[in-house]
Amino acid sequence: MEKERERKFFTLCDREIKSVYTPADIQGMDYERDSGMPGEYPFTRGIHSNMYRGRLWTIRQIAGYGSPEATNQRYKYLLKMGQTGINYIEDQPTKMGFDSDHLMAEGEIGREGVPIDSLEDMEIAFDGIPLDKIGVTLVTNHHAIFAMYLVAAQKMGFNLNDLRGTIRNDPFTCLNGTKTSSYPPEAAVRLSVDIIEYCLENVPKFNSTSITGQHYREAGCTATQEIAFAFSSAMALTEAVIDRGIDVDRFAPTLSFFFDVQMDFFEEIAKFRAGRRLWARTMRERFKAKNPNSWKFRFAGQTAGSSLTAQQPENNVVRTTIQALASVLAGIQSLHTTSSDEVYALPTEKAVRTAVRTQQIIAYETGVINAVDPLGGSYFVEKLTNDMEKEMEEYLRKIEGMGNGSILKGMIRATEEGYFQREFYRSALEYQRAVEKGEKTIVSVNKFVVEEEPELEILKISLAFQEEKIRRLQELRARRDNVQLQKVLGTLKEAAATKKNIMPYVIEAVSLYATEGEIIMALQEVLGSWKETPILC
């Protein structure tokens, strides 16, 4: 045998790869049982029979920065460039539940997303956007933000029955991934089910939950862990929904997922193929869902921000392109392509236009969309798919065991005991050590290094804007009906204490221009707040 460059070859997540794969590697695999045709159970090859021959994936760039006005301009710019959906992202104070005049918001307003304090901000951010025609993803867990979006839409003349989109509404990613949960685990789950129940009754075309594995992957976990931990979150929430008395076939078709897409091309494709099959089997066999739409694994994705490099940032365009191509070959439903300059700041118009064009070139020039699941039948891809599904199942069994047969109890216990944090840290540390030893190559970082200062135009957020934002918020507080608002906040607390669905009360408070921070503080008086316990790895 000819000499090879390395003694052994591994995927990004340290899965050893043979030099060649043959039918012997997929012995025992049954085509009808384990693959099937696209659009048919178990959906390994795709959730639609004709996939992109029928409809392209949604181009949905995450956007939000500076002010509601600036964010509105960016939304309109992206739609003009050919984006087909909107991804709302809020700044860090809004994520944490702090109003712009809170001490903890100082210096951070508008830097990582749009600052939304009240209904007034939401009206500005979505002014002139055709919300009955454009699907909007709200990357938030906060009831106040969702209520502001619904009320703003109605004030602009849209009917709730016509609104399309998704809200993240994933309690466990906020507890374990973004660390932005305002409430303890049990309360957070209960409030997520409130949104699900409200959407089913009042906003029927809006997907009430997007389980997010992307934050886990960006925190350092492996491809297998990313899917497994997201599935455990989704299964826990499904269990809670069923406990509320909601039929699984009412809820499951409104559930979707959001994942990271990293640099190992085939591992990422196999990850999603394994996820489709495992989710279909889980919903049909474990939760006894009867509607085929309940079995479908619908996922959006984002090319990996953690793979971008500050060194030679022009290389990031190449990285994003490869990750976007893997997403499409894996059968993604909605995609955000990360801009080359996001390693430094929020993207400029030029950089985000290139990111949109990357998706459009893949869609219209490469021909990869012409056949459904073109990599299906590859011995290598099928072997990776089978192996990763087995590894995912092992993690799910472990978490379920922590709950003595209840995945919901297992997730709560795992969260409280810091299980996920230990797994993230361990995986991230192993990867970092491999990079530092040169066992894994990052071009321009630990190999092919060039000492030069990049010439980049960076988007900068003015501090003067932050002062203006605080002034406008304080003026709003002065002119609204504060007496009536305090009464409504009182009824909101009563609803939270008596376990009523809080959404109608949040909507009433929002309509009186209550701020996000005021609503969260009112709920925390009843439900408590969450502070993560430090862990030792």
N, C-alpha and C positions, 0 to 999 in steps of 0.2 A: 504493500500500500504506500502511496506517495506520502511524503512528509508533510505534516500540517503546521500552520503558524503557531498554534497553541496546543497544549496537551489536552485541554478540554474546552468546550464552548458552552456558554450559558446565556439564557435570556436575561433581560433587565432585572427580573425578579429571581435570578439564580436557579432557574430550572435548566438542568443539563440537556443539551441538544446533541443528538446523534448526527453523523454526517449525512445519512440518507434514511428515508422512511419508505416502507413497503407495505403491501397488504397485511403482512404479519403483525404490524403495529396496531391494526384496528380489528384484529380477530375478535369475533364475538359481537361486533357491532352490527345491529340490524337496521337496514336503511329505513324501513317503514316505522319502526319503533323509535329510533334514535335520531333520525334526520327528517325523513318525510319531504313532501313538496313544500315550497314556500307558500305561506298563507294557511298551512294546515298544521295541526297538532303534531309534534311538540314545538313547532315554529323555529327549530334550529336554523333554518335557512332563510328566515325572514317572516315578519308578521303579515305581509301582504303578498298575494300570489304574483303580482307583477312589479312590486316595489317601485323603483324610480322610473320604470317605463310608464307608470300611471301618473305618479306625482313625485316631484323632487322633495327632498328634505327641506325643512324650513331654515332659512338663513336668519339667525337670530343673535345678533351681537349684543353682548351685555353693555349697557350704557347708563351713564349718570355721573354728573360731576358739577362742581361749582355751585350753581344756583338752579332752582326749578326752571328759570328762563333759559339758561345755557343748556340744560338737559333737554328741554323741549326742542331747541334748535338742533341738537345732536340727533334726536329721534327723527326729525324731519330730514336731516341730511342723509342718514342711513337709509331711510325709505326711498329717498331720491336715488341713491346709489344701487338700489335693487334689493335691499334687505326685505324679507317677507314676514318678519315677526319682530316684536320688541321685547327686549330683556331689561326690565327695570332693576337697577341696583342702587341701594341706598348707602349713604356714608356711614362711617363707623359709629358716630354718636347715635344715629337713628337705629342702626343694628342693635346697639346696646340698650335702646329704650330711653336715651337721654335727649331732651329738647336742646335746641341750639344755644340757649342761655345757661345751660347747666355747666358747672365748673369743670366737669370731666370732658365736655365738648370743646374746650378752649384749644384753638390751634388745629382742630381736626375737621371743622365744618366744611363739607363739600370736597374733601381731598380724595376720598375713595369711592364716591358715589354722590347721589343727590340728597341734600338734607330736606327731609319732610317732617315738619312739625305739626301741621294742621291741614285741614281740608283745603284751605286757601293755596297751599303749596302744591297739592295734588292737582288742583284745577289748572294751575299754571303749567305744570309739567306735561299734562296730556291735552292741553288746548290745541284744537285743530287736528287731532289724531282720530282717524275713523275706527273707533273701538268696536264697532259691529262688524268690521271687515278684517282688522288686524288682530291676531292673537297676541296677548300680552302675558309674559311670564313675570310674576312678582317674586323676586328673590327675597322673601321675608317670611317670618313666622308670626309677625305681630298682627293681632286682630284689628288694632286701630288703623294700621296702614291699609289692610284689606278693606275695612269699612270706608276709609277715605276714598279709595279707588271706586268702590261701588256707588257712593253718594255723588262723587264728582261726575261719574259717567251718567248718572240719572239727571244731574243738573245740566249736563251738556245735551240732553235730549235722547240718550240711549236707553233702551229697555233692558232690564237685567236678563231677560230670556235670550237676548241676542249677543251678550258678552261672551267672548271666547278667550281662553287662555289658561294659565296655571298659576297656582300659588305654591310656594315650597312647602310650608306647613308640615315640616318634618321635625318633631321635637327632639329626636335623638342626635341629629346632626348639629343642632344648636347646643345641645348639652356636651357632646363629645368632639365635634369637629370645629365649628366656628367659635365656641365658648360664648355664645350670645344669648343663652336662655335666661329669661327673666324669672322663671318659676322652677320649683323642684320637679323631678321627673314625673311623679304621678299626676300632679296638677298640669304639667305641660302636655301630657298625653290627653288628659280630659279636655283641655282647651282645643287641641288639634281636632278631636272628634267633634267638637262644637262647630268648627268651620266646615268639616265634611258634611255634617247633618244639615247645616244651613245652606250649603251649596246645592245639595241634592233637592232641597225643597224650593229654593229661590233663584239659583243661578245655574240652571241645568246643563248648560254647555261649557261651564267653567270646570276644569279639572282641579279637584280640591286638594290634591297632595302630589308633591314631587319629591320623592325620597332621594337624598343627595349623598352619593358616595364620593363625589369629587373632593369634598373637603377632607375626607379621610385619606385619600390618595395624596393630596397636596401636603398633608401633615406627615406623610412618610410611609404609609402602609403599602403592601404589595397589591398587585392586580387582583389576586384571588381574594385577599382580605377586603378589598374595596367592594367587590360584588357581595361577598358573604355578609359583611357588616351592614350594607345597605338593605339586603334582603331580610336580615334579622330585624331591622327597624320597620320595614314594610310589613313583615309578618306580625310583629308586635302590635302595630297600629291596626292591622286587619282584625286581630283578636279583640282589641278594644272596641272597634266598630261593631263587631258581632255582639259583644257584651252589651252594647247600647241598644240592641234590638234591631239593628239595620242588617238587612239581608246582604250577604257577601256579593251577590250579583248586581246589587244596586251600586255598591261602592267600588269594587275592583276595576270596572272599566274606566273609572275616573282617576286611577292611580298611574303615575308615571315615575320615571327615574332620571337622575342627572349624574353623569360620570365624567371622570378625567380621561384623557387620551394621551398616553405617554409615548415614548420613542420606540419601543420594541414593536415593530410593525405587526408581526404575526401573533405575538402574545396578546396584543390588544384586540385583534380580530377574533381570536379564539375565546378571549374573555367574554365578549358580548354574545358569541354564538352559544357558549356554555350557559350564560345567564338566561338567554331566551328559553332554552330547554328546561333548565332547572326551575324557572319561574312558572312555566306552563304546568309542569308536573306538581309543583307545590300547590298551586291554586286549585287544580283539578282533584288531586289525590288527598291533600291534607285538609283544605278548606271546603272541599266538595262543591266548588263552583261549577255551575252547569252551563253558563253562557260562555261560548268560545271567546268573546271579547274580554272576559275576566282572566283568561289564560295568557293573554298577549302581553309580552314584555316590551313596553314602549319606553324608549329612552332618548334623552337629549345628551349632548356632550360638549365639552370644552377642551380644546387643545391645551396641553399642560403649561400653565404659567411657571411651574417650578423647573421646567426644562429650559426656559429662556436664560440666556447668559448676558451679562453686562459687557463681557469681552466680545468684540466683533459682533455687535448686535444685528448686523445685516444677515448673519447666519441664522437668526431666529425665523426669518421668512422661510428658509428651507425646512427647519424643524416643524414649523406649523403646517407646511404643505404636506409633509409626510404623515403627520398625525391626522390631518383632515382626510387624506386619502384612505388611511386605515379606517377612519370612522365610516366613510361611505361604503367601503367594501364590507364592513361589519353590519351595515343595514340600519344606520342611525336615522332618527326621525327629525331631529333639530340640532343645529350645530352652531357654536360660537368659536370662531377662529381668533386666537389670541394675537394681538398686534406685536410687532417686533420691538417696540419701544416700551412695552408694559413692564419690563424689568426695572425701568427708571421711574415711570409715572403712568398716569392714565393716558390712553393713546391720543395722539394728534389726529386731525381729520385725514391727513395723508396716510398715516400708518393704518388707521382703521379702514380706509378705502382699500388699501392693499389686502387687508385681511378678508374683506368681502369679496374682492376680485379673486382671491385664492379659491374660494368655494365655487365661484361662478366658472372659473377656468376648468376645475375638476368636473363640474356638471355639464358644461357645454362643449369642451374641447378634447377631453381625454378618451371618451368612449367607455369608461369603466362602468357607467350606469346602464349599458345596453343589455347586459345579461344579469339575471337575478342570482345572487350569491355565487359569483364566478369562481370563488376559491373552494366551494363545497366539493368534496370528493378528493381534495388534496390529502394524501396520507399524513403529511406533517400537520396540517391545520386540524384535521379530524382527531388525530392523536392528542394534540394540545387541548382541543375542546374537551375531549373525554377526561383527560387528567385534571384539568382545571375545575370541571364540574365536581369531580370526586373531592377535591380539596375544599371547595366551597361547602359541600355537604358536611364535611368534618367540622368546620367552624360553626355551622348552624346547629349541629348536634351538641357541641360544647356549650353554646350559649343557652340552648333549651335546657340542658342539664343543670345549668346554674339556677333555672327557675323551676326545677323539679317537674318538667313536662310542659310548663307554660313559657312560651317564647317572650311574652310580655313581661312576666316577672323576671325572666332571665336577663332581659335588656335593662330593666331598672336596676337589678342587682349589679350587673356588669358595669353600668354607668356609675353607680354609687361607690363601687370598690376600685374604680380606676382601671379596669381591665383594658379598655380600648386605648387609653393613654399609654399603658405599658407596651401594647402591641405596636402602636405608632412609633414610639421612641425606639424600640428595639429594631424595627425594620429600617427606620431612617438612619440609625447609627451604623448598621451593617452596610448600608449603601454608601454612606459618607466615608467609611473606612476603606471600602473598595476603591472609591474614587481617589482618595489620598494615597493609596498604595499603587495606583496606576492599573489596578485590575479591571476597572471600567473606565472607558475613555469618554471625555467630554471635550469635543473639539474647541480649541481656543482657551480652554481652562486648564487642563492638565496634559494636553498634547497639541502641537501646532500652535503654540502660544506666540502672539505678536504683541510687543509692547507699544501700544499706541492709544491715544485718547480719541474715543469715538466722537464724530461731529454729528450731533443729533439736535433736532428741534424738540424741546420738551414742553409739554403742556403744564403750565403753572397756574395755581389757584391763588388769587389775590387775597391777602389778609383783610384788605379793605372791604371785600364782599362779606366777610364773616361779621364784621361790625354792623353792616347794613342788614344782614339776616337777623341778628339779635334785635336790632331796633324795630324791624317790622313785626317780629314775634311779640314784643312787648306792647306795641300799638294794638295788635290783634287782641291781646288779653284785656286791654283797657276798654275796647269798644263792644265786646260781645256781652251777652246777658249772663253774667257770672252767677246771679242768684239762681236762675233756672238751671244753669249748668251744674251747680253743686247738688241740687235735688236729683238730677239725672245720674250723677256719679254715685249718689247714695243708693239709688235703685240698682245700679250696676253691681255694687258691692253686695246688696241683698241677693241678687240673682246668683252671684258667684258662691255665696254662702249656702244657698239652697239647691245648688247644683242644677239650676236652669241653664239652658243654652244662653250664653252671654252675648251672642252676636247682635240680636235686636237692640240690646241696651247699649252696646258699643256704637252701633250705627246712630242711635239717638244722640249720644254724647258727641260724636263726630259732627253731626249736623249742626250742633250748637258751637262748633269750632273748639271743642276740647282738643288739647294737644296729645300727642302720643305718650309723652312722659306722664301726663296727668292720669291718663287711663291706666297705664301700667302701674303707677304708684297706688291707685285705688284698688286694683286687683291684688297687688302684693300684700296689702293690709289684710286681706282675707286668705289668700292662698300661700303666702310666704314668698321668699326669694331664694335663689340658688347660688351657692358659693361652692365651687369645686374644692374637694379635699386634695391637698398636695400629695403626690405619690412618690415612692422611691422605686426606681427601676433596677 
